[in-house]
Amino acid sequence: MGKTIRFHKLSAAGNDFILIDNRKKILPRNLSAVAKKLCHRMFSVGADGIITLENSRKADFKMVYYNSDGSFAAMCGNGGRSVARFAHLIGAADRKMKFETAAGFVHAEILGKNIRLQLYEPKDTRLDLSLRVNGRDLGLSFIDTGVPHVVVIVNDIKRVDVAGLGRMIRFHKEFAPAGTNVNFIQKKNNNTLFVRTYERGVEGETLACGTGVTASAVIAALKGIVSVPVNCITSGGETLRVSFTKNDLEDFISPVSNLYLEGPAEVTFKGEVIV
């Protein structure tokens, strides 16, 4: 018989997470194994990932994130909004907070139903690349918004083979060994994109991806496809808003600053699970 652990389940635009307060080190050290066990949708709670709230000497708390396959990720945008909601709910932080991640520090604010994150500046931006995929040249762009993301512009997002094409790009030798997340985007209007994401670690399409819509919005704006702020309609039907300031690269290292991600993050249920 294992140990009984309390948890909260949260959904952020359809991206679902298991949240556990681990400040007293109640979980086993091997969080990868815990994530694979608890995120299995047939044998346990089920989720896209597990997030533990840990102590931090530099911020209100530290966020640690593992994907459902047990792989570690430095950051997750929807997970960041979820942990902000969770931290405020359990009294670990006020409505305005700062928390630590493996990718850097994040500021968050509770705005009723929505949570707004101020993210760190993206890096390694590469526009208009050509990649040989399945015997043909595919145009795409790349950016790291805490985790790596490819952005592909398509004409009909409903007909895209997100699972098949996404998997080929995700495991392409160009992005080895870590791989990449893959976003397919279509313009709706001057301030709105449709976004579908293949998530590394989940190894399939998710209903939403916070760092993915952030990557999509930044790339689309840099290419002149949309204007800021950018509303991103996700596969789950929810809309996430991304806002930022475009920089002159002669004066700034990153192409954008003052980067914010805003959208819903709500508790769906809470309970106890055996670990």
C-alpha positions in Angstrom: 0.0 0.0 0.0 1.4 3.4 -1.0 1.1 6.8 0.6 -2.1 8.8 0.3 -1.6 12.3 -1.1 -4.0 15.2 -1.5 -4.2 16.8 -4.9 -6.1 19.4 -6.9 -7.0 19.0 -10.6 -7.0 22.2 -12.7 -7.9 22.9 -16.3 -6.4 25.8 -18.2 -8.2 26.2 -21.5 -8.5 22.4 -21.7 -4.8 21.7 -20.7 -5.3 19.7 -17.5 -2.9 19.3 -14.6 -2.5 17.6 -11.3 -1.3 20.1 -8.6 0.3 19.0 -5.4 1.7 21.1 -2.5 5.1 19.5 -2.0 6.7 22.1 0.3 6.9 19.5 3.1 8.4 16.9 0.7 5.5 14.5 0.9 6.2 13.0 -2.5 8.8 10.4 -3.5 12.0 11.9 -4.9 11.4 10.3 -8.3 8.8 12.8 -9.6 9.1 11.4 -13.1 7.7 8.1 -12.0 5.0 9.8 -10.0 4.0 11.8 -13.1 3.7 8.8 -15.3 1.6 7.0 -12.7 -0.8 9.8 -11.8 -1.2 11.2 -15.3 -2.3 7.8 -16.8 -5.9 8.4 -17.8 -6.9 4.7 -17.5 -5.2 3.8 -14.2 -5.2 7.0 -12.1 -6.3 10.6 -12.1 -5.2 11.4 -15.6 -3.7 14.7 -16.9 -1.4 16.3 -19.4 1.2 16.8 -16.6 1.9 17.1 -12.9 2.9 20.3 -11.2 4.4 20.4 -7.7 4.6 23.5 -5.6 8.0 23.7 -3.8 9.7 26.0 -1.5 11.8 28.8 -2.9 14.3 31.2 -1.3 14.0 33.7 -4.1 10.3 33.9 -4.8 6.9 33.0 -3.3 7.3 29.4 -4.4 8.9 27.2 -7.0 7.0 25.4 -9.8 8.3 22.0 -10.9 6.6 20.4 -14.0 6.7 16.9 -15.5 4.8 15.8 -18.6 2.5 12.8 -18.6 5.3 10.6 -20.1 7.5 11.5 -17.1 9.8 13.9 -18.9 10.8 17.1 -17.2 10.0 20.5 -18.8 11.5 23.8 -17.7 8.2 25.7 -18.2 4.6 25.4 -19.1 2.5 28.4 -19.8 -0.9 26.9 -18.9 0.7 25.1 -16.1 2.1 28.4 -14.8 -1.4 29.9 -14.8 -2.7 26.8 -13.0 -0.1 26.9 -10.3 -0.7 30.5 -9.7 -4.4 29.8 -9.1 -3.5 26.8 -6.9 -0.9 28.8 -4.9 -3.4 31.6 -4.2 -6.1 29.0 -3.3 -4.0 27.3 -0.7 -2.6 30.6 0.8 0.9 30.2 -0.6 0.8 33.5 -2.5 -1.2 36.7 -2.8 -3.1 37.8 -5.9 0.1 39.2 -7.3 3.0 36.8 -7.0 6.4 35.8 -8.3 7.5 32.2 -8.7 10.5 30.3 -9.8 10.8 27.9 -12.7 13.7 26.0 -14.2 13.5 28.5 -17.1 13.5 31.7 -14.9 11.2 33.8 -12.8 7.6 34.4 -13.6 5.2 37.1 -12.3 1.5 36.3 -12.1 -1.7 38.1 -11.2 -5.2 36.6 -10.4 -7.8 38.6 -12.4 -11.1 36.9 -11.5 -11.5 33.9 -13.8 -8.3 34.7 -15.7 -4.7 34.5 -14.7 -2.1 36.8 -16.3 1.5 35.7 -16.5 4.4 38.0 -17.3 6.9 35.7 -18.9 10.6 36.0 -19.5 11.9 37.1 -22.9 11.9 34.4 -25.6 15.2 33.4 -27.1 16.7 31.6 -30.1 14.2 33.1 -32.6 14.7 31.9 -36.2 12.2 32.9 -38.8 11.5 31.3 -42.2 13.4 28.1 -42.0 13.1 25.3 -44.5 12.9 21.7 -43.1 12.8 18.5 -45.2 9.9 16.5 -43.8 8.5 13.4 -45.4 10.1 14.1 -48.7 9.1 17.7 -49.1 10.4 21.1 -47.9 8.3 22.6 -45.2 8.5 26.3 -44.2 8.5 27.0 -40.5 9.9 29.2 -37.7 11.4 28.4 -34.3 11.4 30.2 -31.0 12.1 29.2 -27.3 9.5 30.5 -25.0 10.8 28.6 -22.0 10.6 25.4 -24.0 11.3 25.0 -27.7 8.5 25.6 -30.2 8.2 25.3 -34.0 5.5 27.4 -35.7 4.0 26.3 -39.0 1.5 28.6 -40.9 -1.3 26.6 -42.7 -4.2 27.5 -44.9 -6.8 25.1 -43.3 -6.1 24.3 -39.7 -9.0 21.9 -39.4 -7.4 19.6 -42.0 -3.9 19.5 -40.6 -2.6 16.1 -39.4 -1.4 17.5 -36.1 -0.5 14.0 -34.7 1.3 12.7 -37.8 3.1 15.8 -39.1 3.6 17.1 -35.6 5.3 13.9 -34.5 7.7 14.0 -37.6 8.8 17.6 -36.8 8.9 16.9 -33.0 11.4 14.1 -33.5 13.3 15.6 -36.5 17.1 15.3 -36.4 17.2 19.2 -36.7 15.9 19.4 -33.2 17.6 16.4 -31.6 18.2 15.4 -28.9 15.6 17.3 -26.9 13.0 17.6 -29.7 10.5 20.4 -30.0 6.8 21.3 -29.6 5.0 22.0 -32.8 2.3 24.6 -33.4 0.1 25.0 -36.5 -1.5 28.4 -37.0 -4.0 30.0 -39.2 -5.0 33.7 -39.3 -8.6 34.5 -38.5 -8.3 38.3 -38.5 -5.8 41.0 -37.8 -5.6 40.2 -34.1 -6.7 36.6 -33.9 -5.1 33.2 -34.7 -6.3 29.6 -34.6 -3.7 27.5 -33.0 -3.3 23.7 -32.7 -0.3 22.2 -30.8 1.5 18.9 -30.7 3.1 18.8 -27.3 6.4 17.2 -26.6 6.1 14.9 -23.5 2.3 14.4 -24.0 3.2 13.1 -27.5 0.0 14.2 -29.1 -2.3 17.2 -29.6 -3.5 19.0 -26.5 -6.5 21.2 -26.2 -4.2 24.2 -25.5 -0.6 25.0 -24.8 0.4 28.3 -23.1 4.0 28.5 -24.3 2.7 27.3 -27.7 0.2 30.1 -28.2 2.9 32.5 -26.9 5.3 31.2 -29.5 2.6 31.4 -32.2 1.6 34.9 -31.4 5.2 36.2 -31.3 6.2 34.5 -34.6 3.0 35.7 -36.3 3.5 39.3 -35.2 7.2 39.3 -36.1 6.2 38.1 -39.6 3.5 40.8 -39.9 0.6 38.4 -40.0 -1.2 39.8 -36.9 -1.1 42.9 -34.7 -0.6 42.9 -30.9 -2.3 42.0 -28.7 -3.0 38.6 -30.2 -6.0 36.4 -29.4 -5.3 32.7 -29.9 -8.2 30.3 -30.3 -7.1 26.9 -29.1 -8.4 23.4 -30.0 -10.5 23.4 -26.8 -12.3 26.5 -28.0 -10.9 28.8 -25.3 -9.1 32.0 -26.2 -5.8 33.0 -24.7 -4.4 36.5 -25.1 -0.8 37.3 -25.7 0.6 40.8 -25.5 4.1 42.2 -25.8 6.3 45.0 -27.2 8.3 44.3 -30.4 11.9 45.3 -30.0 14.6 46.6 -32.5 17.1 43.7 -32.5 19.9 46.2 -32.9 19.1 47.4 -29.4 17.7 44.3 -27.7 18.8 40.6 -27.4 15.2 39.4 -27.6 12.8 40.4 -30.4 10.0 41.1 -27.8 9.7 42.3 -24.2 6.9 42.9 -21.7 5.5 39.5 -22.7 2.2 38.5 -21.1 -0.1 35.5 -21.4 -3.6 35.7 -20.1 -6.5 33.2 -19.9 -8.6 31.0 -17.6 -7.4 28.4 -15.1 -10.0 26.8 -12.8 -10.2 23.9 -10.3 -12.2 21.0 -11.7 -12.0 18.8 -8.6 -9.8 17.8 -5.7 -9.2 14.5 -3.8 -6.7 12.0 -2.6 -4.7 9.5 -4.6 -2.3 6.7 -3.6 1.3 7.2 -4.7 
